[in-house]
Amino acid sequence: MTTHAQSGAMTGAPVGSQEKKESGKKGSVLKRVRKKFRVFSVRSGLDLPFFFLILVLLTIGLVMMFSASYPYAYYNMDGDSYYFIRNQAFYAVLGVAIMIAVSYFDYHHFHKFAIPILIVTYLLLVAMLVLRGSTFVPNIKGAYRWFYIGPINFQPSEVAKFALILIFAHLISLNFDKMSTFRFGVVPYVLILGSIALLVVLEKHMSATLIILCLGAMMMFIGGVRLRWFGLAFAVLIAAALYLLVFTDLFSYAMDRVYGWLDPFNPPADVDTWQTRQSLMTIGSGGLLGLGLGQSRQKYLYLPEPQNDFIFAIVCEELGFIGALIIIILFAMLIWRGVVVSLKAKDKFGMLLGVGLTFQIGLQVILNIMVVTNTIPNTGISLPFFSYGGTSLIMLLAEMGVVLSISRNSAIEKL
């Protein structure tokens, strides 16, 4: 009678080899299951240049926001000069913590959230129209853009920008080889983009509509949609806009801004261009080197709400052309690095998602500076990391956390 060891020796198999194979198979299966359901992952390190550029811009933004806001806060907030900076600093710290946490979140899981987030976005935008004029959606300067829930207020259009980028990245990555066709490359994206843009237009939020349309077009272009469809869409949009502006009163408020933009110092009698005029004088008074940090004169109730959309004018007045140019260069470096990180992603979903989020920052920076300098008509576009707004800052930093999450899987060299 042979023993187990002897039979193993006779067959040439080591003792316990069968058990090791079985345990190895079980171990590999468990690893695959854990990997599939793992939500948070360190992977390789995040991209430090992109991370530090965010922190530098956020720090400069907080300093400039305080400098621009304290006279307005003192006059309008019962003598509390620190009202805006105290709130913004709190949201900045919270936003950075969220950004770091999101950077550990495996961005591949956003595939599963793309459709639910889009549905929530539609519900919020429809609710804005249904509830407008109520305490939840008050009329602010003739528009219905803000949703108030107790102490929390936010613009659903900010959620719509992220939802659009996410759903486009999700669909394009699934149908990348079919993007040259009309059925898979044009129809679903035009339906989504058109419906979101229409709902935002009805809120009288033209700036957000412009950004959403540009984001959608950029994502489709990167996805491989043929250029002829962009030409056709551009012609249709121009024709529709001209018809609505000339033959209807739906966008009469937009035409007033156009008239004011053409000649802000001699506008029609019923068009208010005070903010634009003060912005141009604020920029001009800064000169080459500026008046010095904290030395702005226009922020003393000449330039309306200088802590919001027109904060870049205060930057130009206090830091001058040189300081403003440095800030523009920092934004350009952030956008460049974000695009490089995204293009080095190991999958199309990560590439599209990262480029879309980075492009959103760049688009808002360009449009904000163009508004402040009266290059385009005055419309409400905030300057990322600078303009006051807690929920929008948290949303922005969370989106940057997604880009950092993509950088952990990117093939770019980590410093």
Secondary structure, 3 states (H helix, E strand, C coil): CCCHHHHHHHHCCCCCHHHHHHHHHHHHHHHHHHHHHCCECCCCCCCHHHHHHHHHHHHHHHHHHHHHHHHHHHHHCCCCCCHHHHHHHHHHHHHHHHHHHHHCECHHHHHHHHHHHHHHHHHHHHHHHHCECCCCECCECCECCCEEECCEEECHHHHHHHHHHHHHHHHHHHCHHHCCCHHHHCHHHHHHHHHHHHHHHCCCCHHHHHHHHHHHHHHHHHHCCCHHHHHHHHHHHHHHHHHHHHHCCCCHHHHHHHHHHHCCCCCCCCCCCHHHHHHHHHHHHHCCCCCCCCCCCCCCCCCCCCCCCCHHHHHHHHHHHHHHHHHHHHHHHHHHHHHHHHHCCCCHHHHHHHHHHHHHHHHHHHHHHHHHCCCCCCCCCCCCCCCCCHHHHHHHHHHHHHHHHHHHHCCCCCC
